[in-house]
Amino acid sequence: MPLPKPIQAEEEELFLTRCMSDKVMIEEFPKLEQRFAVCKIQWDAVEDEEEEDTEGNEEDALKKLVAFLERYKGG
């Protein structure tokens, strides 16, 4: 099954929520952290196509991961 891809003009948080709750994604990647990583890679792939300068985004990505997981888990 194809992985979800961001829709044009979709915000990152909305895409990650949609991707994380996708039925196929849940079946293919039952572990929350693994599913988030795959969704984030999908988002970053499209973002990288649009923006070549991604240097220094590792720390931002980690902060976003922690914040998203806290919201997703209800913490």
C-alpha positions as CSV (number, residue, x, y, z in Angstrom):
1,M,0.0,0.0,0.0
2,P,1.3,3.5,-0.7
3,L,2.4,5.6,2.1
4,P,0.5,8.8,2.8
5,K,2.0,11.9,1.2
6,P,1.4,15.6,2.2
7,I,-1.3,17.3,0.3
8,Q,-0.4,20.7,-1.3
9,A,-0.6,23.5,1.3
10,E,-1.1,21.0,4.2
11,E,0.6,22.0,7.4
12,E,3.1,19.7,9.0
13,E,1.1,18.9,12.1
14,L,-2.0,18.1,10.1
15,F,-0.1,15.8,7.8
16,L,1.6,14.0,10.7
17,T,-1.7,13.6,12.5
18,R,-3.3,12.2,9.3
19,C,-0.3,10.0,8.6
20,M,-0.1,8.7,12.2
21,S,-3.8,7.7,12.2
22,D,-3.8,6.1,8.7
23,K,-5.1,2.5,9.0
24,V,-2.4,1.1,6.7
25,M,0.3,2.9,8.6
26,I,-1.0,1.6,11.9
27,E,-1.0,-2.0,10.5
28,E,2.5,-1.6,8.8
29,F,4.1,0.3,11.6
30,P,2.4,-0.6,14.9
31,K,5.1,1.0,17.1
32,L,4.3,4.7,17.5
33,E,7.9,5.9,17.3
34,Q,8.5,3.9,14.1
35,R,5.3,5.2,12.5
36,F,6.2,8.8,13.4
37,A,9.7,8.3,11.9
38,V,8.2,7.1,8.6
39,C,5.6,9.9,8.5
40,K,8.3,12.5,9.3
41,I,10.5,11.1,6.5
42,Q,7.5,11.5,4.1
43,W,7.1,15.1,5.2
44,D,10.8,15.9,5.0
45,A,11.1,14.4,1.5
46,V,8.5,16.8,0.1
47,E,9.9,19.7,2.1
48,D,13.4,18.9,0.8
49,E,12.1,19.1,-2.7
50,E,10.7,22.5,-2.0
51,E,13.6,23.8,0.0
52,E,17.2,22.9,-0.6
53,D,18.7,24.5,2.5
54,T,17.9,22.0,5.3
55,E,21.1,22.5,7.3
56,G,20.6,22.8,11.1
57,N,17.1,21.2,11.1
58,E,18.0,18.2,13.1
59,E,17.5,19.9,16.5
60,D,14.2,21.4,15.3
61,A,13.1,18.0,14.0
62,L,13.9,16.5,17.4
63,K,12.0,19.2,19.3
64,K,9.0,18.7,16.9
65,L,9.1,15.0,17.5
66,V,9.1,15.3,21.3
67,A,6.3,17.9,21.2
68,F,4.2,15.9,18.7
69,L,4.6,12.6,20.7
70,E,3.6,14.4,23.9
71,R,0.4,15.7,22.2
72,Y,-0.3,12.4,20.4
73,K,0.0,10.4,23.6
74,G,-2.0,13.0,25.5
75,G,0.9,14.0,27.7
